[in-house]
Every structure is written in C-alpha cells, then in structure tokens.
C-alpha cells in the first residue's frame, strides 16, 4: 500500500485535529494536506515520478510538508543532515543524483548546481494549488537514508513505500496509537527512528510534537517539555534516556501522560533501564531492534519483573511479520521482511543488497534464550554504535589514509559509558608528518558522531601473526591511552 | 580546576589538535562536546570536585566554555 493512504484517510475523517505542533505553530490535518498539495503541485511541474528529492531542512513542520509533497508526487525523499560537513553533503547529493533540493533561503555554498535548489519560502506562483496524488507503485522508492559505509563513503539505504508502510502500520497497531496520542519527534529525519515519528503518527491521526532543538543538552528541560506537552509516546535512543535517568529530574516530577516509551539503536544497560522503570512506574517500555536495512525486525515488551542488573535484556520476538534465522556457523542473524530495503543506492542506481531468498544479513551475532527470545551479542564485523548511530571504522580509515602525511591508520571503538562506543584512531605518519592537518581534514569531512575522540600517533600498528592489523590489541592500547 | 577540566575534556571527550591554542572562552559545543559528553563531564565534575550540580542548571550556557564551567562549579562549591 502506498505510504500516504492512511494519512489521506485521517485528513478526510478528522481534518480539524492537530497534526503538527512546533512551538507556537500548529497545523491541523487539513492544513497539512493543503500545504503539501501546494508544494506537490509545484514539484510536479519540475520533476517526474521516481525522481529523488533531497531535503535540507531542519526537523520540523516544513520538513514534514516537504516529505509529504515529495511522496505525493511519486518521488523519493533523501533527508540531509544540514550540520554535516560540506564534503559529505556534496557526496550524498552527487551519489543520489538528486533532481531537486528543498531548503530555505539561498542555495548553500557547498551546492555545485544552485539550479537544483528550491526555497520553500519562495515558491513561484502556481496556477495549480491542488495536485492529485500520483498513482504510486508500492515497490517505488519512498526514501533513501544515508548511513556510514564500510567502503569509505556513506551508503544509501533505499526503502520502498511498501517497506515503510509495513513498519509504520505494524508500529501503529502494536503500540495502539490513536488520534488522542501526542508523539514527540526528536530523531533527525535521516535517522530511521523518524519513520515511526512521522508515518505511524500520521497514519493513526495522532499529533507530532517537535522537540525544540538543543533540549538534548539539558535533560531536565527535555523532561519538563515532555510534561508540558503531555507527550504520550516517545521513541529515542538509550544513551539519551541514560542522561534523563541521571539528570532528568524525574524523581521530583514524573511524566504521568507518557504511556509508551520505545527505544532502539543500541543496548540499554539494564541497571539504567531498571532505574528508569522505577521513575516511570506507569509507562510501557519496548526494546526495538533492527538495522536501517530492515527497520524494526525484533522487539521486546520490557518485562519489569525480569530485569536483572547483571544481564542484558533480550531483543525479543520477530516484529512486522519478519522471518528470522540464525546462521548455524557464525550465529549471524538473517532477516526476511516486507520492511527490508530494496537495495543500496550507489552512484545513481539501485544495487542488490539481499541474499537469495530475500534475506538481509545483519552482521549481528544473536542467540535464542530458553524462552525462545532473541538475544544480541555484538557485531561480527567492526561496525561501531556511537550514540545510536552506526559508524563504519573503514569509512574513517579511508578518509584518514587519503591524507598524504599518513602511512598507515586503523580506527577502533573504545567503550564509553555514556554513548556506547566512540571511534579512536591510531596513525603511523610519514617522517615529518604533522597531526594538525589530518585532524582538520577529518573534522571537515565527518559528522560529529563519527569523529575520533582520540588520535594516537604510533611507530607501527600492532599486527597479528598473519600480518593483519591486531584490532583487539590496538583497542586495549587506545583505551589505556 | 581549569587544568583538570581541560585534561578531562581533551583526553576523554573532545579531540583538538592543539589544546594549548584552545582559549578559556572558546566554544566547547562547537568543538564537539555533545549531550553524551556533557553527561560524562557532569559525572566527572561531581566526583572530582565534590559538588552537586542541580538538574535544572544543566544547559548549554553553563557548559559552553571553560570559563563558564568554572563559574558554574564555583557557584555551587561555595554555597
């Protein structure tokens, strides 16, 4: 089913209900529909169905209007993190071969082709203000989400209408969303958690309340906002919830309206989760698991009676009618799901990402416990999880190795009590090589969560007997550093 | 106090190529101090300097620079 079918239904059935709330600005379902139709009418004059349209807008009402209008035209949206360095933004826009970029104000300096830019505040007068939704094939791409790639550049996870709809619909049913729900939107739109915030909410007729920027730096202000807005459903990453446990002021002021708290993206340390359960005695918690490629394929309704501080919580049972299997030799989790990606988007075209039979190999090691629940045991490869984001060390290494001063380099994750892991780099420099230029290059090329927290210059990298880099030893060395 | 803060932040939270060039009023948030960094920093400060920083005062203004941090901590140390 095309992604907007349920949203369209809500617009017809309850047009006056609040849909989007950002500070003082509130839009009803009717207003959202009218605004997105107007933009869609304009877009349709510029692009064909199947086009790819990037969004250079902050999380908020205008970005949602833009996404809905892109989908209404039968095009696919590519959310950009506008805080990313210019080089990365340019790469994504080139790799995706976008037909248009919706932003605000003048075209940014990093954009080589300013003609692609569409200023959302200055839409040309259009004779048409209504655009009939394009007849969208459920297999058509709805979104491409760029994540860290092991080949040295970001990679685009291409997701169809059918895939996003399958997840959004499952989540709306499973978490019993309804028109009275007020759902907080905090995840940036390039992060897969946002699929729930946007599409599950709108398909249920609920309101999306945008968390003001900067509140993640101030947990007690964040919890005060959740309380004032009477948020009922919140989906976020454990590292932020850990900060809330510590400094969110929940002991003095609980969150009586919050019925459902969903978390994903990394392992929630059980002691912190237990504490949060005590602070929010009436809230239902769910651990959601799944890489961007499958969205949520496994979930565990947190059973408070089973929280043992010495034991990690399970990732639970299959979600979204996913078929899961464990590779007998490696314990790798394979996932077959309607949610699965259509492929990776590379240099303007879709490339194969699934195994025969439609399975996606997650690279995650899992097992089944005595209750038949899946349990997560880390990665089979070197991928890191940093504050819920995934980071491929090879992407950072490839960038550092491009610096002429660098003879060799390896990036490993060092454990961080707050954010799971942080990348750290070990470098071997050519004679006379200086660290300054390299650090500058890295800071200009990578988003903050991918930047190594340490750069350690060594005479040589530790090696295994077979001559390959000994990452385990290196990790210990960098952790001691 | 500032030296301890500098050592902790530059060794554990934010990497800058030349810490000596980083001024006491320079912007730590711009340099890469994020919400998880702030959380670890606060745990460190409370442990190291024996103060309790009120939840409601954890906000960007108080962690923006070394001078801001020192002011904030001293306000609670002396009270």
Interface residues (C-beta under 8 A of the other chain):
Chain A: X214 X216 X217 X218 X219 X220 X221 X239 X240 X242 X243 X246 X247 X248 X249 X387 X416 X417 X418 X419 X435 X436 X439 X440 X443 X448 X449 X451 X452 X453 X454 X455
Chain B: X11 X12 X13 X14 X15 X16 X17 X18 X29 X32 X34 X35 X36 X37 X38 X39 X40 X42 X43 X55 X56 X58 X59 X60 X63
